[in-house]
Structure formats: structure tokens, C-alpha cells
Amino acid sequence: MIHHVQIACPAGSEEALRAFYIGVLGMAEKTKPPVLAARGGCWFTDEYGAELHLGVEDGFQPARKAHPALIRPDLDALSDRLQAAGYAVTWGDPDEFPGVRRFHSHDCHGNRLEFLHPIS
């Protein structure tokens, strides 16, 4: 079982992260321990059990290939929210990953994200 996935972010980007991860994705912010909070970044969790830690990285470069894949039952609504907020959504070919509906998008700093749900 994975506890969390860490994604890099630029220094001073906490408000942009909150606007995206809370405002668009509907996640909740998780309080960081004080020693780690001093380093910047944010932690987020969702009602489906995913936990993402956004950590400040000097010389930040967005992850264009590596990505977390988050299981979400609300794919269509989430896709609509992302697109309404100006984030492109690319649906995956069903033949590439049989039994799963999925799409990719990017966060406010260009990090790749995948959202998926098993087809029943």
C-alpha cells in the first residue's frame, strides 16, 4: 500500500496549488508537520484515499511523463471541471488499458496527472 505520492512544485506556489488541488480537483489540504511546513509546498488528500504531497524543488521542472494515477468515480464531472478551469484533458484509448476509463491532464505547474476508473 502506498501512503502518498510526492510531486515537485516551485517555491512560493502554495496559493496556486490550493486553487488547483482544492478548487478544481476538490481535494482537502492536510496540515503538514511544522518542521516540514517550513520547507514550503502543500499536502492534499481526497475522499477516495489518495494523498499527494507537493514539495518545493530548486530548479523545478514539471513531470511530463511520470505521474500519479488517481482512481476517481466521477471522471466525466472531473473532466468537465478541469476543462472549464482551462486545463486540457486527453482521454486514453480504451484498447491501451482494457477495463479502465482514464484521462490525463496537468496541474497548475504542468505536472502530468492521470485519473482513472475501472469499467464494471
BAFI-3210 file (N, C-alpha, C; in Angstrom, 3 decimals, decimal comma, padded with zeros to 6 digits):
// residues 120
n [1|2|3|4|5|6|7|8|9|10|11|12|13|14|15|16|17|18|19|20|21|22|23|24|25|26|27|28|29|30|31|32|33|34|35|36|37|38|39|40|41|42|43|44|45|46|47|48|49|50|51|52|53|54|55|56|57|58|59|60|61|62|63|64|65|66|67|68|69|70|71|72|73|74|75|76|77|78|79|80|81|82|83|84|85|86|87|88|89|90|91|92|93|94|95|96|97|98|99|100|101|102|103|104|105|106|107|108|109|110|111|112|113|114|115|116|117|118|119|120]
n.u [000,848|000,550|001,471|001,619|002,117|004,715|004,967|006,747|007,090|007,306|008,996|007,116|004,579|002,225|-000,425|-001,355|-001,280|-003,220|-005,484|-005,730|-005,633|-007,502|-009,581|-010,159|-009,803|-011,077|-009,936|-008,779|-006,854|-004,135|-002,741|000,631|003,403|005,046|007,915|008,255|006,472|007,787|009,421|007,927|005,461|002,609|000,258|-002,180|-005,324|-007,850|-011,344|-011,315|-009,126|-006,614|-003,428|-001,523|001,605|002,955|005,996|008,535|010,965|014,190|015,120|012,906|011,240|008,508|006,921|006,612|006,197|006,325|003,881|001,196|-001,520|-004,789|-007,590|-010,844|-014,308|-015,850|-015,280|-016,267|-017,486|-015,279|-013,524|-015,007|-014,899|-012,122|-011,647|-013,345|-011,967|-009,819|-007,909|-006,428|-007,728|-007,009|-008,312|-007,775|-007,056|-009,304|-008,442|-005,785|-005,580|-007,293|-010,518|-010,550|-011,492|-009,998|-008,167|-005,724|-004,308|-002,919|-001,372|-001,432|001,196|002,153|002,673|002,129|-000,927|-002,949|-006,227|-008,452|-010,848|-012,118|-013,914|-017,044]
n.v [-001,179|002,208|005,144|007,909|010,054|012,018|015,114|017,477|021,058|024,598|027,004|029,092|028,699|027,972|029,095|028,892|026,124|025,391|026,552|024,949|022,135|022,049|023,825|023,043|020,197|019,340|018,378|018,108|020,140|018,911|019,260|020,018|018,723|020,990|021,274|020,344|022,005|024,409|024,178|024,735|024,229|021,946|019,613|017,306|015,589|013,218|012,226|009,656|008,329|008,999|010,554|013,349|014,885|017,977|019,119|021,546|022,147|023,006|024,582|023,683|021,515|020,538|017,317|015,518|012,977|010,948|010,253|010,500|008,205|008,543|007,048|007,730|007,981|009,823|010,598|011,908|014,292|015,401|015,754|017,690|019,820|020,346|021,145|023,375|025,034|025,619|023,650|021,251|018,098|014,780|011,970|008,510|005,802|003,159|000,600|000,511|000,202|-002,043|-002,401|-000,123|003,243|006,322|009,427|011,952|014,892|018,062|019,644|022,900|023,645|022,229|019,520|016,150|014,367|011,530|010,267|007,768|005,061|001,885|-000,067|-001,389]
n.w [000,000|-000,780|000,872|000,193|-002,681|-003,919|-005,552|-007,439|-007,012|-007,720|-005,607|-003,381|-004,461|-003,230|-003,059|-005,715|-005,943|-004,031|-005,224|-007,489|-006,609|-004,497|-005,319|-008,035|-008,294|-006,001|-003,678|-000,236|001,956|003,810|006,967|007,322|009,210|011,486|011,093|008,485|007,150|007,111|004,937|002,745|000,099|-000,183|001,226|000,122|000,265|-000,707|-000,806|-001,642|-000,803|-001,798|-001,417|-001,937|-001,956|-002,380|-003,051|-002,611|-005,052|-005,901|-008,917|-010,302|-012,543|-014,454|-014,172|-016,941|-017,995|-015,907|-013,392|-010,970|-010,697|-010,180|-008,737|-009,563|-009,239|-010,526|-013,234|-015,627|-014,662|-013,372|-015,525|-016,945|-015,058|-014,980|-017,663|-017,818|-016,143|-017,670|-018,193|-020,216|-021,269|-021,967|-023,202|-022,682|-024,931|-025,047|-025,736|-025,044|-022,287|-021,165|-019,664|-018,145|-017,770|-018,561|-018,224|-019,006|-017,583|-016,629|-013,816|-012,182|-012,530|-014,623|-014,152|-014,961|-014,624|-013,995|-014,226|-013,341|-013,723|-012,997|-015,380|-014,935]
ca.u [000,000|001,308|000,947|001,437|002,997|005,186|005,121|007,520|006,474|008,231|008,878|006,158|003,408|001,180|-001,777|-001,715|-001,546|-004,535|-006,520|-005,900|-005,934|-008,742|-010,612|-010,536|-009,916|-011,943|-009,196|-008,686|-005,467|-003,751|-001,751|001,976|004,107|005,716|009,270|008,112|005,757|008,778|010,062|007,010|004,661|001,325|-000,203|-003,606|-005,938|-009,220|-012,283|-011,133|-007,943|-005,349|-002,715|-000,447|002,454|003,606|007,197|009,347|012,197|015,016|015,246|011,707|010,829|007,322|006,992|005,809|005,905|005,992|002,640|000,317|-002,788|-005,760|-008,885|-011,951|-015,550|-016,526|-014,408|-016,878|-017,632|-013,933|-013,058|-015,716|-014,358|-010,778|-011,752|-013,954|-010,928|-008,773|-006,920|-006,706|-007,970|-006,790|-008,851|-006,970|-007,631|-009,744|-007,696|-004,460|-005,690|-008,626|-011,240|-010,360|-011,666|-008,978|-007,684|-004,589|-004,341|-001,733|-001,716|-001,153|002,618|002,493|002,891|001,142|-001,802|-003,882|-007,425|-008,992|-011,870|-012,395|-015,218|-017,676]
ca.v [000,000|003,458|006,177|009,139|010,307|013,406|015,800|018,703|022,347|025,706|027,743|030,190|028,418|027,356|029,570|028,273|024,714|025,310|026,868|023,795|020,860|022,192|024,484|022,321|018,755|019,062|017,732|018,882|020,311|018,215|020,056|019,447|018,944|022,295|021,221|020,202|023,175|025,473|023,961|025,140|023,179|021,611|018,228|017,210|014,267|013,244|011,324|008,316|007,738|009,458|011,633|013,926|015,881|018,856|019,576|022,547|021,634|024,011|024,297|022,905|021,174|019,691|015,918|015,393|011,569|010,341|010,839|009,679|007,824|008,609|006,439|008,655|007,500|010,959|011,024|012,880|015,572|015,924|016,226|018,955|020,858|020,690|021,900|024,676|025,841|025,889|022,573|020,276|016,716|013,837|010,656|007,384|004,803|002,021|-000,608|000,545|-000,195|-002,649|-002,435|001,126|004,559|007,189|010,592|012,689|016,348|018,602|020,574|024,319|023,832|021,377|018,126|015,242|013,642|010,605|009,956|006,559|004,316|000,586|-000,255|-002,583]
ca.w [000,000|-000,854|001,772|-000,585|-003,812|-003,901|-006,832|-007,235|-007,327|-007,482|-004,337|-003,338|-005,304|-002,416|-003,402|-006,998|-005,649|-003,369|-006,213|-008,371|-005,949|-003,726|-006,121|-009,254|-008,069|-004,860|-002,595|001,001|002,393|005,030|007,690|007,372|010,482|011,451|010,522|007,036|006,638|006,907|003,630|001,681|-000,516|000,428|001,170|-000,177|000,326|-001,220|-000,154|-002,192|-000,188|-002,385|-000,729|-002,745|-001,303|-003,343|-002,376|-003,312|-005,639|-006,567|-010,343|-010,637|-013,903|-014,307|-014,594|-018,163|-018,231|-014,613|-012,898|-010,150|-011,316|-009,095|-009,028|-009,318|-009,848|-011,161|-014,337|-016,544|-013,959|-013,145|-016,833|-017,212|-014,172|-015,450|-018,909|-017,511|-015,495|-018,650|-018,247|-021,267|-020,866|-023,061|-022,844|-023,139|-025,823|-024,232|-026,090|-024,411|-020,887|-021,126|-018,397|-017,401|-018,418|-017,979|-018,964|-018,459|-017,574|-015,960|-012,738|-012,418|-012,851|-015,756|-013,787|-015,535|-013,705|-014,637|-013,465|-013,930|-013,005|-013,638|-016,029|-014,339]
c.u [000,893|000,653|000,661|002,373|003,415|005,406|005,873|006,713|007,520|007,979|007,830|004,875|002,220|-000,237|-002,246|-002,040|-002,916|-005,666|-006,782|-006,391|-007,217|-009,852|-011,071|-010,753|-010,800|-011,255|-009,226|-007,207|-005,256|-002,634|-000,414|002,560|004,921|007,114|009,201|007,393|006,723|009,472|009,190|006,281|003,388|001,083|-001,707|-004,066|-007,333|-010,071|-012,143|-009,856|-006,606|-004,742|-001,546|000,292|003,136|004,783|008,009|010,651|012,943|015,183|014,081|011,525|009,604|007,579|006,051|005,411|005,479|004,746|001,967|-000,942|-003,793|-007,086|-009,972|-013,208|-016,260|-015,758|-015,028|-017,015|-016,264|-013,342|-013,704|-015,155|-012,975|-010,848|-012,357|-012,938|-009,742|-007,684|-007,337|-006,846|-007,783|-007,242|-007,982|-007,762|-008,035|-008,981|-006,309|-004,480|-007,093|-009,222|-011,157|-010,686|-010,660|-008,724|-006,478|-004,888|-003,043|-002,175|-001,297|000,301|003,087|002,831|001,767|000,383|-002,680|-005,039|-008,091|-010,072|-012,105|-013,793|-015,827|-018,327]
c.v [001,241|004,479|007,473|009,141|011,759|013,891|017,093|019,930|023,438|026,376|028,847|029,946|027,852|027,817|028,992|026,797|024,549|025,577|025,668|022,561|020,917|022,705|023,712|020,831|018,387|018,319|018,632|019,010|019,590|019,028|019,321|019,639|020,236|022,281|021,127|021,395|024,318|025,353|024,405|023,944|022,922|020,113|018,240|015,764|014,367|012,181|009,884|007,652|008,170|010,569|012,063|014,961|016,672|019,484|020,518|021,909|022,784|023,613|023,463|022,737|020,269|018,270|015,744|013,955|010,877|011,029|009,923|009,358|007,684|007,984|007,423|008,112|008,569|011,486|012,096|014,249|016,216|016,473|017,567|020,087|021,300|021,558|023,280|025,617|026,102|024,835|021,555|018,882|015,846|012,457|009,567|006,458|003,584|000,732|-000,652|-000,008|-000,790|-002,658|-001,162|002,313|005,471|008,399|011,179|014,179|016,790|019,555|021,993|024,600|022,911|019,940|017,263|014,501|012,712|010,338|008,764|005,944|002,998|000,573|-001,518|-003,447]
c.w [000,000|000,070|001,026|-001,780|-003,725|-005,320|-006,546|-007,627|-007,121|-006,132|-004,468|-004,108|-004,538|-002,788|-004,733|-006,799|-005,004|-004,364|-007,125|-007,615|-005,101|-004,642|-007,332|-008,973|-006,886|-003,725|-001,361|001,370|003,711|005,684|007,726|008,773|010,388|010,809|008,996|006,418|006,345|005,551|002,463|001,094|000,267|000,326|000,951|-000,082|-000,266|-000,540|-000,626|-001,680|-000,772|-001,537|-001,602|-001,925|-002,403|-002,630|-003,240|-003,789|-006,315|-008,025|-010,858|-012,143|-013,764|-014,803|-015,783|-018,459|-016,932|-014,059|-011,887|-010,958|-010,178|-009,531|-008,616|-009,982|-010,676|-012,376|-015,227|-015,899|-013,718|-014,437|-017,170|-016,364|-014,621|-016,702|-018,685|-016,865|-016,427|-018,758|-019,303|-020,668|-022,099|-022,607|-023,444|-024,044|-024,990|-024,533|-025,456|-022,992|-020,704|-019,719|-017,579|-018,295|-017,768|-018,866|-018,250|-018,522|-016,905|-014,863|-013,114|-012,758|-013,966|-015,415|-014,352|-014,435|-014,532|-013,681|-014,136|-013,075|-013,744|-014,236|-015,440|-015,379]
res [m|i|h|h|v|q|i|a|c|p|a|g|s|e|e|a|l|r|a|f|y|i|g|v|l|g|m|a|e|k|t|k|p|p|v|l|a|a|r|g|g|c|w|f|t|d|e|y|g|a|e|l|h|l|g|v|e|d|g|f|q|p|a|r|k|a|h|p|a|l|i|r|p|d|l|d|a|l|s|d|r|l|q|a|a|g|y|a|v|t|w|g|d|p|d|e|f|p|g|v|r|r|f|h|s|h|d|c|h|g|n|r|l|e|f|l|h|p|i|s]
***
